[in-house]
Amino acid sequence: MSQVVFIDDAGDPGFKFEHGSSEHFVITCLIFDDNLVAEEVSLYMKKLKRSLGWSDGCEFKFNKTNKETIRSLLASIANFDFRIRVICVHKPSIYSRQLRSNQDSFYNYMIRLVLQMTPNLRHASVKLDGRSGREYKKGATTYFRKQLNTNDIKVSKFKFVDSRSDNLIQLADLVAGAVLRSTRKDKTDCSVYLKCIEKRIEDIWYFH
């Protein structure tokens, strides 16, 4: 059975901390070992949007959606059968000149790491938020195919999708946002959202 993986991020890949770059950067992978479950989760989110009076094209975004709506959605979604794997990077701990000077390299490398750490990934179809330009997408696809198709891991397809039309990329955004919020100990709700989905979390690697 083929797997489907949805990837999104939170924070930013920049290193100009004096100009507002985030201290942490998060890559989240949602792994569905059964494509039918992925369809069920997407349908659940679509129905929720309609119950809220939203159009199908409206997006769930951690930084924009009402936080009680996010909490309720994550708590409900946690009852479905899928896996969450995350890498949370403390960026000041990154010393590589290449990664610090090239945001695309940093972004791709972190996606590569979280996928390489994912056990039992076979014939997976990976979908990523497609906000970047055509040249980035072409280069990134080549990079991932070279780096990830090994004896230990097999990715059959990489596809960049518009988050506005993909509920599960939106869910990945919410999960990534929940992890990033958990690093903000100055926020009273720092642990609220992560707790909602903790039973689906297979691993969070704190890279520091």
Backbone as a chain_set.jsonl record, in Angstrom:
{"seq": "MSQVVFIDDAGDPGFKFEHGSSEHFVITCLIFDDNLVAEEVSLYMKKLKRSLGWSDGCEFKFNKTNKETIRSLLASIANFDFRIRVICVHKPSIYSRQLRSNQDSFYNYMIRLVLQMTPNLRHASVKLDGRSGREYKKGATTYFRKQLNTNDIKVSKFKFVDSRSDNLIQLADLVAGAVLRSTRKDKTDCSVYLKCIEKRIEDIWYFH", "coords": {"N": [[0.852, -1.202, 0.0], [0.615, 2.189, -0.888], [2.03, 5.1, 0.598], [1.139, 8.384, 1.778], [2.467, 11.576, 2.222], [2.453, 14.658, 3.887], [3.846, 17.86, 3.949], [4.789, 20.723, 5.769], [5.86, 23.927, 7.087], [6.96, 25.969, 9.891], [7.77, 29.123, 11.362], [10.729, 30.694, 10.078], [13.196, 30.304, 7.466], [15.377, 31.958, 7.671], [18.419, 33.63, 8.877], [18.873, 36.076, 9.968], [18.787, 37.264, 12.719], [18.816, 39.649, 14.084], [17.135, 41.142, 12.601], [14.653, 40.119, 12.903], [14.314, 37.381, 12.281], [13.088, 34.139, 13.086], [13.93, 32.249, 16.045], [13.577, 29.539, 16.04], [12.907, 26.902, 13.719], [10.567, 24.915, 12.079], [9.846, 21.786, 10.651], [7.237, 19.837, 9.591], [5.942, 16.586, 9.151], [3.188, 14.85, 8.029], [2.131, 11.626, 8.05], [0.405, 9.325, 6.268], [-0.437, 6.094, 6.291], [-2.457, 4.815, 5.079], [-4.244, 5.711, 2.378], [-6.955, 6.161, 2.306], [-7.626, 7.035, 4.86], [-6.426, 9.528, 4.825], [-8.091, 10.813, 2.982], [-10.443, 10.804, 4.437], [-9.822, 12.487, 6.604], [-9.367, 14.893, 5.244], [-11.937, 15.329, 4.233], [-13.343, 15.631, 6.612], [-12.255, 18.064, 7.495], [-13.135, 19.725, 5.47], [-15.908, 19.643, 5.847], [-16.017, 20.852, 8.352], [-15.196, 23.446, 7.728], [-17.41, 24.295, 6.227], [-19.374, 24.214, 8.186], [-18.563, 26.335, 9.677], [-19.222, 28.361, 8.072], [-17.481, 28.977, 6.078], [-15.964, 29.245, 2.801], [-14.935, 26.596, 0.553], [-12.399, 27.212, -0.293], [-11.184, 28.683, 1.675], [-8.562, 28.933, 4.111], [-7.202, 26.984, 6.796], [-5.028, 28.38, 9.009], [-2.311, 28.533, 11.176], [-1.408, 30.967, 12.218], [-3.452, 32.698, 11.688], [-6.048, 31.689, 12.038], [-8.782, 31.414, 14.327], [-7.87, 30.598, 17.602], [-9.219, 28.842, 19.327], [-10.745, 27.409, 17.532], [-8.69, 26.096, 16.184], [-7.652, 24.517, 18.282], [-9.851, 22.83, 18.851], [-10.174, 21.543, 16.365], [-7.688, 20.167, 16.064], [-7.823, 18.441, 18.26], [-9.939, 16.794, 17.508], [-9.03, 15.714, 15.068], [-6.968, 14.149, 15.96], [-8.032, 11.708, 16.513], [-7.994, 10.209, 14.262], [-6.159, 7.809, 12.257], [-2.976, 8.372, 11.808], [0.473, 9.421, 11.38], [2.736, 11.651, 13.001], [5.691, 13.336, 12.385], [8.431, 15.323, 13.29], [10.862, 17.908, 12.872], [12.48, 20.196, 14.854], [14.238, 22.996, 14.751], [16.774, 24.717, 16.425], [17.886, 27.546, 15.419], [20.144, 29.297, 15.965], [22.038, 27.446, 16.699], [23.033, 26.322, 14.44], [25.867, 26.014, 12.525], [26.909, 25.706, 10.014], [28.15, 27.293, 7.202], [27.115, 27.206, 4.628], [24.43, 26.417, 5.019], [23.5, 28.523, 6.568], [23.728, 30.664, 4.859], [22.209, 30.181, 2.632], [18.951, 29.966, 2.099], [17.275, 28.169, 0.725], [18.864, 25.853, 0.588], [19.086, 25.247, 3.309], [16.378, 24.798, 3.978], [15.723, 22.607, 2.284], [17.549, 20.7, 3.211], [16.67, 20.227, 5.828], [14.145, 19.12, 5.38], [14.951, 16.829, 4.05], [16.327, 15.547, 6.182], [14.24, 14.992, 8.053], [12.654, 13.241, 6.612], [14.465, 11.173, 6.098], [14.717, 10.202, 8.641], [12.35, 8.978, 9.072], [10.831, 5.983, 9.742], [10.155, 2.967, 7.846], [9.308, 4.026, 5.374], [7.98, 3.692, 2.359], [7.569, 3.696, -1.095], [6.377, 6.216, -1.078], [4.255, 9.031, -1.588], [4.979, 12.316, -1.697], [3.855, 15.425, -0.63], [4.254, 18.894, -0.803], [4.019, 22.259, 0.408], [3.409, 24.554, -2.108], [4.459, 27.229, -2.484], [6.777, 28.392, -3.41], [8.94, 29.511, -6.161], [9.193, 28.468, -9.673], [11.815, 27.645, -10.432], [12.984, 26.981, -7.989], [11.369, 24.804, -7.226], [11.941, 22.928, -9.233], [14.689, 22.453, -8.829], [14.648, 21.553, -6.175], [13.111, 19.215, -6.331], [14.788, 17.563, -7.877], [16.955, 17.384, -6.096], [15.775, 16.078, -3.841], [15.02, 13.625, -4.954], [17.505, 12.509, -5.621], [18.746, 12.355, -3.114], [17.065, 10.878, -1.469], [16.044, 8.495, -2.527], [16.993, 5.6, -1.747], [18.385, 2.483, -0.528], [17.208, 2.34, 1.942], [15.041, 4.014, 2.014], [12.236, 5.026, 0.137], [10.858, 7.165, -2.111], [8.262, 7.784, -4.155], [7.137, 9.901, -5.495], [7.307, 13.445, -5.733], [5.497, 16.319, -5.062], [4.483, 19.626, -5.507], [2.021, 21.528, -4.029], [-0.851, 23.711, -3.982], [-1.629, 25.241, -1.059], [-4.103, 26.322, -0.521], [-5.942, 24.713, -1.731], [-5.635, 22.279, -0.597], [-6.42, 20.487, 2.046], [-4.92, 18.932, 3.804], [-2.297, 19.822, 3.687], [-2.805, 22.208, 4.903], [-3.451, 21.229, 7.424], [-0.937, 20.251, 8.157], [0.357, 22.689, 8.395], [-0.95, 23.701, 10.672], [-0.124, 21.861, 12.627], [2.658, 22.213, 12.542], [2.727, 24.86, 13.384], [1.757, 24.514, 15.976], [3.85, 23.111, 17.165], [5.917, 25.013, 16.935], [4.827, 27.047, 18.542], [5.027, 25.795, 20.983], [7.639, 26.215, 21.681], [7.701, 28.721, 22.613], [7.909, 29.806, 25.495], [7.072, 32.032, 26.777], [4.493, 32.421, 26.134], [1.164, 31.979, 27.177], [-0.351, 29.93, 26.164], [1.403, 28.014, 25.275], [1.689, 25.217, 25.405], [-0.734, 24.148, 24.77], [-1.789, 23.38, 22.186], [-0.135, 21.399, 21.17], [-0.571, 19.358, 22.971], [-3.075, 18.508, 22.211], [-2.692, 16.85, 20.036], [-0.896, 14.943, 20.779], [-1.002, 12.143, 20.928], [-0.751, 11.298, 18.333], [1.766, 11.929, 17.624], [4.754, 10.722, 16.576], [7.445, 11.282, 16.656], [9.417, 14.015, 17.772], [12.11, 15.753, 16.837], [14.374, 17.637, 18.419], [16.53, 19.788, 17.242], [19.466, 20.933, 18.197]], "CA": [[0.0, 0.0, 0.0], [1.41, 3.407, -0.957], [1.831, 6.086, 1.652], [1.112, 9.773, 1.353], [3.096, 12.415, 3.237], [2.202, 16.081, 3.692], [4.908, 18.593, 4.64], [4.767, 22.183, 5.834], [6.822, 24.461, 8.042], [6.593, 27.129, 10.712], [8.964, 29.924, 11.542], [11.29, 31.064, 8.781], [14.522, 29.704, 7.293], [16.415, 32.982, 7.671], [19.348, 33.687, 10.009], [19.1, 37.478, 10.334], [18.041, 37.363, 13.971], [18.705, 41.062, 14.471], [16.065, 41.732, 11.787], [13.369, 39.466, 13.171], [14.229, 35.948, 11.968], [12.697, 33.324, 14.236], [15.006, 31.421, 16.601], [13.293, 28.142, 15.723], [12.283, 26.573, 12.439], [9.913, 23.613, 12.234], [9.331, 21.035, 9.499], [6.298, 18.804, 10.036], [5.479, 15.581, 8.201], [2.026, 14.028, 8.36], [2.293, 10.395, 7.279], [-0.784, 8.476, 6.207], [-0.117, 4.787, 5.73], [-3.648, 4.42, 4.331], [-4.724, 6.889, 1.671], [-8.367, 6.365, 2.637], [-7.67, 7.86, 6.072], [-6.121, 10.894, 4.388], [-9.308, 11.342, 2.369], [-11.43, 11.01, 5.512], [-9.416, 13.678, 7.346], [-9.62, 16.038, 4.381], [-13.387, 15.535, 4.188], [-13.73, 16.166, 7.924], [-11.891, 19.475, 7.526], [-14.023, 20.423, 4.533], [-17.205, 19.782, 6.516], [-15.865, 21.841, 9.413], [-15.204, 24.764, 7.092], [-18.784, 24.652, 5.856], [-20.121, 24.47, 9.423], [-18.134, 27.655, 10.135], [-19.658, 29.336, 7.092], [-16.369, 29.286, 5.181], [-15.929, 28.6, 1.49], [-13.954, 25.504, 0.512], [-11.08, 27.76, -0.575], [-10.596, 29.32, 2.854], [-7.495, 28.118, 4.687], [-6.821, 26.94, 8.198], [-3.638, 28.832, 9.168], [-2.084, 28.666, 12.614], [-1.224, 32.365, 12.607], [-4.606, 33.522, 11.324], [-7.316, 31.086, 12.442], [-9.145, 31.488, 15.745], [-7.117, 29.561, 18.309], [-10.127, 27.819, 19.859], [-11.066, 26.568, 16.378], [-7.527, 25.237, 15.976], [-7.589, 23.532, 19.369], [-10.927, 21.868, 18.658], [-9.88, 20.766, 15.166], [-6.581, 19.253, 16.329], [-8.293, 17.405, 19.188], [-10.784, 15.86, 16.745], [-8.202, 15.043, 14.066], [-6.105, 13.19, 16.654], [-8.712, 10.411, 16.58], [-7.732, 9.482, 13.02], [-4.936, 7.018, 12.302], [-1.856, 8.836, 11.007], [1.669, 9.664, 12.184], [3.357, 12.972, 12.91], [7.123, 13.397, 12.668], [8.792, 16.739, 13.263], [12.169, 18.398, 13.275], [12.395, 21.562, 15.373], [15.636, 23.439, 14.712], [17.196, 25.946, 17.096], [18.761, 28.024, 14.341], [21.459, 29.799, 16.393], [22.957, 26.319, 16.882], [23.521, 25.91, 13.121], [27.13, 26.695, 12.239], [27.279, 25.526, 8.616], [28.071, 28.54, 6.423], [26.233, 26.965, 3.489], [23.031, 26.417, 5.463], [23.149, 29.847, 7.081], [23.751, 31.671, 3.788], [21.306, 29.813, 1.542], [17.708, 29.516, 2.711], [16.775, 26.98, 0.029], [19.672, 24.714, 1.027], [18.691, 24.955, 4.684], [15.024, 24.251, 3.933], [15.778, 21.277, 1.676], [18.316, 19.808, 4.077], [15.844, 19.854, 6.969], [13.141, 18.187, 4.87], [15.674, 15.57, 3.824], [16.599, 14.91, 7.472], [13.043, 14.448, 8.699], [12.225, 12.085, 5.828], [15.416, 10.086, 6.331], [14.485, 9.685, 9.987], [11.033, 8.347, 9.133], [10.958, 4.549, 9.476], [9.151, 2.272, 7.024], [8.79, 4.88, 4.306], [8.097, 2.902, 1.135], [6.696, 4.107, -2.202], [5.598, 7.337, -0.55], [3.985, 10.211, -2.386], [5.216, 13.442, -0.792], [3.283, 16.693, -1.082], [4.796, 20.038, -0.092], [3.402, 23.54, 0.097], [4.03, 25.009, -3.35], [4.508, 28.686, -2.574], [8.027, 28.86, -4.014], [8.957, 29.671, -7.604], [9.398, 27.297, -10.534], [13.206, 27.19, -10.402], [13.203, 26.283, -6.714], [10.67, 23.512, -7.253], [12.678, 22.02, -10.112], [15.926, 22.081, -8.153], [14.338, 20.798, -4.961], [12.661, 17.886, -6.727], [16.0, 16.82, -8.251], [17.71, 17.145, -4.861], [15.113, 15.064, -3.011], [15.08, 12.32, -5.635], [18.871, 11.985, -5.507], [19.133, 12.125, -1.729], [16.136, 10.072, -0.681], [15.748, 7.172, -3.082], [18.095, 4.72, -1.377], [17.906, 1.169, -0.08], [16.479, 2.475, 3.201], [13.866, 4.872, 1.884], [11.776, 5.118, -1.252], [9.824, 8.16, -2.363], [7.887, 7.587, -5.55], [6.697, 11.132, -6.149], [7.289, 14.721, -5.022], [4.562, 17.223, -5.724], [4.204, 20.886, -4.828], [0.583, 21.794, -4.161], [-1.353, 24.97, -3.446], [-2.244, 24.954, 0.239], [-5.498, 26.763, -0.514], [-6.804, 23.642, -2.245], [-5.245, 21.01, 0.016], [-6.697, 20.566, 3.483], [-3.92, 18.239, 4.61], [-1.19, 20.768, 3.817], [-3.256, 23.139, 5.941], [-3.298, 20.54, 8.707], [0.499, 20.257, 8.445], [0.64, 24.047, 8.865], [-1.434, 23.823, 12.056], [0.741, 21.06, 13.498], [3.94, 22.917, 12.613], [2.5, 26.027, 14.23], [1.616, 24.051, 17.357], [5.2, 22.793, 17.653], [6.637, 26.271, 17.099], [4.27, 27.733, 19.707], [5.503, 25.123, 22.192], [8.967, 26.741, 22.018], [7.511, 30.073, 23.146], [7.514, 29.639, 26.894], [6.488, 33.288, 27.238], [3.081, 32.411, 25.756], [0.37, 31.194, 28.13], [-0.923, 28.765, 25.485], [2.505, 27.359, 24.563], [1.58, 23.752, 25.383], [-2.139, 23.767, 24.56], [-2.108, 22.777, 20.887], [0.633, 20.17, 21.037], [-1.232, 18.337, 23.784], [-4.262, 18.017, 21.493], [-2.319, 15.869, 19.022], [0.285, 14.212, 21.243], [-1.08, 10.7, 20.674], [-0.391, 11.052, 16.934], [3.167, 12.307, 17.429], [5.69, 9.605, 16.625], [8.746, 11.795, 17.068], [9.838, 15.397, 17.553], [13.55, 15.848, 17.012], [14.8, 18.999, 18.716], [17.875, 19.923, 16.68], [20.148, 22.083, 18.81]], "C": [[0.883, 1.246, 0.0], [1.051, 4.346, 0.187], [1.75, 7.478, 1.039], [1.574, 10.624, 2.526], [2.858, 13.883, 2.886], [3.178, 16.869, 4.56], [4.637, 20.094, 4.604], [5.681, 22.624, 6.965], [6.218, 25.579, 8.873], [7.883, 27.828, 11.111], [9.463, 30.359, 10.181], [12.703, 30.507, 8.689], [15.671, 30.702, 7.315], [17.26, 32.982, 8.936], [19.676, 35.13, 10.407], [18.293, 37.783, 11.602], [17.85, 38.808, 14.417], [17.609, 41.775, 13.689], [14.758, 40.95, 11.901], [13.25, 38.013, 12.777], [13.91, 35.158, 13.236], [13.882, 32.501, 14.735], [14.819, 29.953, 16.251], [12.655, 28.025, 14.337], [11.795, 25.134, 12.521], [9.521, 23.049, 10.876], [8.464, 19.912, 10.056], [5.919, 17.888, 8.888], [4.266, 14.869, 8.785], [2.082, 12.804, 7.456], [1.03, 9.553, 7.391], [-0.395, 7.167, 5.537], [-1.282, 4.218, 4.927], [-4.229, 5.671, 3.69], [-6.195, 7.187, 1.97], [-8.512, 7.23, 3.889], [-7.374, 9.313, 5.724], [-7.361, 11.553, 3.782], [-10.36, 11.646, 3.434], [-11.105, 12.27, 6.318], [-9.693, 14.937, 6.528], [-11.114, 16.362, 4.323], [-13.889, 16.115, 5.508], [-13.436, 17.668, 7.988], [-12.769, 20.303, 6.598], [-15.397, 20.657, 5.169], [-17.142, 20.822, 7.628], [-15.873, 23.253, 8.849], [-16.63, 25.205, 6.768], [-19.63, 24.942, 7.09], [-19.766, 25.836, 10.009], [-18.584, 28.767, 9.186], [-18.566, 29.772, 6.142], [-16.617, 28.672, 3.806], [-14.867, 27.506, 1.514], [-12.527, 26.023, 0.317], [-10.439, 28.5, 0.59], [-9.598, 28.365, 3.511], [-7.499, 28.148, 6.21], [-5.351, 27.332, 8.257], [-3.401, 29.083, 10.651], [-2.02, 30.127, 13.035], [-2.438, 33.242, 12.348], [-5.935, 32.993, 11.839], [-7.524, 31.239, 13.94], [-8.542, 30.31, 16.503], [-8.021, 28.497, 18.923], [-10.577, 26.884, 18.743], [-9.921, 25.597, 16.103], [-7.472, 24.141, 17.029], [-8.635, 22.446, 19.18], [-10.664, 20.964, 17.464], [-8.779, 19.746, 15.44], [-7.007, 18.117, 17.258], [-9.131, 16.362, 18.463], [-9.954, 15.041, 15.756], [-7.328, 13.967, 14.703], [-6.731, 11.806, 16.764], [-8.553, 9.594, 15.299], [-6.355, 8.826, 13.092], [-3.892, 7.548, 11.312], [-0.705, 9.154, 11.959], [2.197, 11.076, 11.949], [4.832, 12.841, 13.275], [7.602, 14.822, 12.394], [10.281, 16.912, 13.529], [12.004, 19.866, 13.66], [13.826, 22.06, 15.57], [15.816, 24.734, 15.493], [18.275, 26.563, 16.201], [20.081, 28.627, 14.805], [22.497, 28.689, 16.6], [23.515, 25.792, 15.559], [24.771, 26.723, 12.782], [27.555, 26.58, 10.774], [27.088, 26.826, 7.831], [27.115, 28.388, 5.247], [24.764, 27.051, 3.899], [22.598, 27.796, 5.947], [23.026, 30.884, 5.97], [22.763, 31.388, 2.665], [20.031, 29.207, 2.12], [17.152, 28.261, 2.051], [17.539, 25.733, 0.468], [19.282, 24.281, 2.432], [17.33, 24.258, 4.716], [15.036, 22.818, 3.395], [16.481, 20.267, 2.576], [17.46, 19.341, 5.252], [14.707, 18.906, 6.556], [13.765, 16.822, 4.645], [15.892, 14.834, 5.146], [15.352, 14.256, 8.061], [12.508, 13.241, 7.928], [13.166, 10.9, 6.023], [15.213, 9.433, 7.697], [13.169, 8.926, 10.111], [11.141, 6.863, 8.795], [9.846, 4.032, 8.563], [8.503, 3.178, 5.988], [9.047, 4.176, 2.987], [7.081, 3.38, 0.092], [5.788, 5.26, -1.776], [5.42, 8.428, -1.603], [4.04, 11.407, -1.443], [4.66, 14.717, -1.407], [3.786, 17.816, -0.183], [4.053, 21.3, -0.501], [4.145, 24.176, -1.07], [4.113, 26.498, -3.527], [5.728, 29.198, -3.334], [7.943, 28.89, -5.543], [9.32, 28.402, -8.349], [10.816, 26.758, -10.446], [13.509, 26.451, -9.102], [12.592, 24.893, -6.757], [11.426, 22.488, -8.087], [13.943, 21.527, -9.422], [15.684, 21.219, -6.932], [13.91, 19.377, -5.298], [13.843, 17.006, -7.11], [16.8, 16.439, -7.01], [17.089, 16.014, -4.046], [15.19, 13.684, -3.659], [16.464, 11.69, -5.507], [19.188, 11.558, -4.078], [18.29, 11.073, -1.017], [15.816, 8.704, -1.257], [16.951, 6.253, -2.899], [17.519, 3.36, -1.005], [17.028, 1.264, 1.15], [15.177, 3.249, 3.073], [13.504, 4.986, 0.403], [10.634, 6.11, -1.35], [9.491, 8.101, -3.843], [7.553, 8.892, -6.271], [6.835, 12.318, -5.19], [6.37, 15.669, -5.791], [4.37, 18.469, -4.868], [2.749, 21.254, -5.09], [0.238, 23.141, -3.528], [-2.093, 24.673, -2.145], [-3.708, 25.363, 0.291], [-6.459, 25.669, -0.963], [-6.469, 22.285, -1.632], [-5.383, 21.104, 1.536], [-5.591, 19.94, 4.327], [-2.598, 19.015, 4.684], [-1.551, 21.803, 4.88], [-3.136, 22.514, 7.33], [-1.825, 20.498, 9.113], [0.935, 21.632, 8.948], [0.221, 24.21, 10.324], [-0.537, 23.06, 13.026], [2.108, 21.733, 13.651], [3.826, 24.145, 13.514], [2.383, 25.662, 15.7], [2.98, 23.735, 17.964], [5.983, 24.082, 17.896], [6.135, 27.02, 18.329], [4.784, 27.109, 21.007], [6.897, 25.586, 22.605], [8.884, 28.114, 22.661], [6.999, 29.999, 24.571], [6.934, 30.921, 27.499], [5.006, 33.379, 26.903], [2.291, 31.5, 26.697], [-0.21, 29.93, 27.497], [0.158, 27.911, 24.814], [2.346, 25.849, 24.454], [0.198, 23.247, 24.981], [-2.321, 22.926, 23.302], [-1.364, 21.459, 20.682], [-0.01, 19.033, 21.831], [-2.422, 17.717, 23.053], [-3.917, 16.866, 20.551], [-1.194, 14.942, 19.477], [0.207, 12.718, 20.959], [-0.774, 10.326, 19.226], [1.078, 11.332, 16.66], [4.068, 11.096, 17.629], [7.066, 10.065, 17.078], [8.831, 13.292, 16.813], [11.329, 15.439, 17.857], [13.896, 17.324, 17.211], [16.282, 19.112, 18.336], [18.519, 21.162, 17.273], [21.52, 21.668, 19.307]], "O": [[1.807, 1.345, 0.808], [-0.082, 4.372, 0.668], [2.229, 7.716, -0.07], [1.145, 10.431, 3.663], [3.036, 14.298, 1.74], [3.327, 16.593, 5.75], [4.303, 20.659, 3.563], [6.211, 21.798, 7.709], [5.12, 26.065, 8.599], [8.945, 27.211, 11.19], [8.692, 30.389, 9.222], [13.342, 30.263, 9.712], [16.81, 30.344, 7.016], [16.868, 32.404, 9.949], [20.657, 35.37, 11.11], [17.267, 38.462, 11.56], [16.848, 39.147, 15.046], [17.195, 42.875, 14.055], [13.861, 41.112, 11.074], [12.171, 37.44, 12.922], [14.402, 35.473, 14.319], [14.738, 32.101, 13.947], [15.792, 29.203, 16.174], [11.965, 28.929, 13.866], [12.517, 24.246, 12.974], [8.935, 23.749, 10.051], [8.913, 19.129, 10.894], [5.613, 18.348, 7.787], [4.315, 14.349, 9.9], [2.081, 12.933, 6.232], [0.643, 9.128, 8.48], [-0.062, 7.142, 4.352], [-1.115, 3.252, 4.182], [-4.659, 6.589, 4.389], [-6.625, 8.337, 1.893], [-9.417, 8.061, 3.97], [-7.999, 10.224, 6.265], [-7.638, 12.723, 4.046], [-11.082, 12.638, 3.333], [-12.005, 13.032, 6.674], [-10.193, 15.93, 7.057], [-11.505, 17.529, 4.358], [-14.759, 16.986, 5.519], [-14.258, 18.448, 8.47], [-13.104, 21.447, 6.905], [-15.973, 21.737, 5.041], [-18.089, 21.582, 7.83], [-16.485, 24.153, 9.423], [-17.005, 26.353, 7.01], [-20.502, 25.81, 7.056], [-20.557, 26.427, 10.744], [-18.364, 29.95, 9.447], [-18.686, 30.8, 5.475], [-17.374, 27.712, 3.664], [-14.003, 27.491, 2.39], [-11.563, 25.365, 0.708], [-9.278, 28.902, 0.506], [-9.769, 27.147, 3.47], [-7.76, 29.179, 6.831], [-4.514, 26.688, 7.624], [-4.19, 29.763, 11.307], [-2.525, 30.487, 14.099], [-2.455, 34.407, 12.746], [-6.862, 33.773, 12.057], [-6.573, 31.201, 14.722], [-8.689, 29.159, 16.09], [-7.61, 27.341, 19.025], [-10.77, 25.691, 18.979], [-10.15, 24.42, 15.823], [-7.267, 22.972, 16.704], [-8.333, 21.262, 19.333], [-10.901, 19.758, 17.532], [-8.924, 18.577, 15.083], [-6.602, 16.97, 17.069], [-9.043, 15.174, 18.77], [-10.146, 13.833, 15.62], [-6.986, 12.981, 14.051], [-6.04, 10.835, 17.075], [-8.932, 8.424, 15.254], [-5.5, 9.229, 13.88], [-3.923, 7.214, 10.128], [-0.875, 9.157, 13.179], [2.112, 11.615, 10.846], [5.18, 12.307, 14.328], [7.227, 15.439, 11.398], [10.882, 16.167, 14.304], [11.464, 20.669, 12.898], [14.534, 21.591, 16.461], [15.113, 25.718, 15.263], [19.432, 26.145, 16.23], [21.078, 28.485, 14.096], [23.695, 28.963, 16.668], [24.376, 24.912, 15.557], [24.739, 27.953, 12.754], [28.466, 27.285, 10.34], [25.992, 27.386, 7.803], [26.39, 29.322, 4.904], [23.956, 27.677, 3.214], [21.448, 28.19, 5.752], [22.304, 31.871, 6.117], [22.505, 32.259, 1.834], [20.034, 28.063, 2.576], [16.619, 27.386, 2.732], [16.94, 24.681, 0.695], [19.164, 23.088, 2.711], [17.157, 23.249, 5.4], [14.428, 21.924, 3.985], [16.054, 19.118, 2.686], [17.524, 18.172, 5.632], [14.355, 17.995, 7.305], [13.19, 15.792, 4.999], [15.667, 13.626, 5.224], [15.396, 13.112, 8.513], [11.965, 12.316, 8.532], [12.719, 9.756, 6.104], [15.505, 8.251, 7.879], [12.903, 8.303, 11.139], [11.507, 6.516, 7.672], [8.748, 4.587, 8.518], [7.297, 3.106, 5.754], [10.191, 4.071, 2.544], [5.884, 3.457, 0.369], [4.593, 5.275, -2.073], [6.319, 8.703, -2.398], [3.249, 11.504, -0.505], [4.955, 15.048, -2.556], [3.75, 17.707, 1.043], [3.527, 21.398, -1.61], [5.367, 24.322, -1.028], [3.859, 26.997, -4.623], [5.713, 30.317, -3.847], [7.001, 28.366, -6.138], [9.701, 27.395, -7.751], [11.011, 25.544, -10.39], [14.198, 25.431, -9.102], [13.232, 23.916, -6.367], [11.542, 21.324, -7.702], [14.236, 20.331, -9.428], [16.422, 20.266, -6.679], [14.31, 18.434, -4.616], [13.904, 15.84, -6.721], [17.266, 15.306, -6.887], [17.789, 15.1, -3.611], [15.405, 12.686, -2.971], [16.584, 10.481, -5.307], [19.822, 10.526, -3.857], [18.753, 10.447, -0.065], [15.353, 7.829, -0.525], [17.809, 6.143, -3.775], [16.32, 3.117, -1.148], [16.198, 0.388, 1.393], [14.305, 3.146, 3.936], [14.378, 5.035, -0.462], [9.576, 5.922, -0.75], [10.353, 8.343, -4.688], [7.668, 8.986, -7.494], [6.525, 12.216, -4.003], [6.463, 15.795, -7.012], [4.128, 18.382, -3.665], [2.304, 21.286, -6.238], [0.95, 23.637, -2.654], [-3.077, 23.933, -2.143], [-4.477, 24.803, 1.073], [-7.641, 25.69, -0.62], [-6.964, 21.256, -2.093], [-4.562, 21.724, 2.213], [-5.353, 20.378, 5.453], [-1.858, 18.87, 5.657], [-0.698, 22.223, 5.662], [-2.767, 23.187, 8.293], [-1.501, 20.689, 10.285], [1.788, 21.728, 9.83], [0.955, 24.794, 11.121], [-0.227, 23.549, 14.112], [2.647, 21.812, 14.755], [4.723, 24.429, 14.307], [2.848, 26.399, 16.57], [3.239, 24.047, 19.127], [6.634, 24.232, 18.929], [6.937, 27.572, 19.083], [4.957, 27.803, 22.009], [7.302, 25.378, 23.749], [9.873, 28.616, 23.194], [5.799, 30.115, 24.819], [6.376, 30.9, 28.596], [4.329, 34.311, 27.338], [2.711, 30.377, 26.976], [-0.525, 28.97, 28.2], [-0.14, 27.162, 23.883], [2.828, 25.256, 23.489], [-0.01, 22.04, 24.867], [-2.947, 21.867, 23.353], [-1.9, 20.52, 20.093], [0.01, 17.879, 21.4], [-2.739, 16.544, 23.251], [-4.756, 16.002, 20.295], [-0.603, 14.235, 18.661], [1.241, 12.078, 20.767], [-0.559, 9.151, 18.926], [1.583, 11.009, 15.584], [4.13, 10.523, 18.717], [7.77, 9.348, 17.789], [8.379, 13.784, 15.778], [11.755, 15.194, 18.985], [13.735, 18.146, 16.308], [17.159, 18.593, 19.027], [18.179, 22.289, 16.914], [22.253, 22.491, 19.855]]}, "num_chains": 1, "name": "protein.A"}
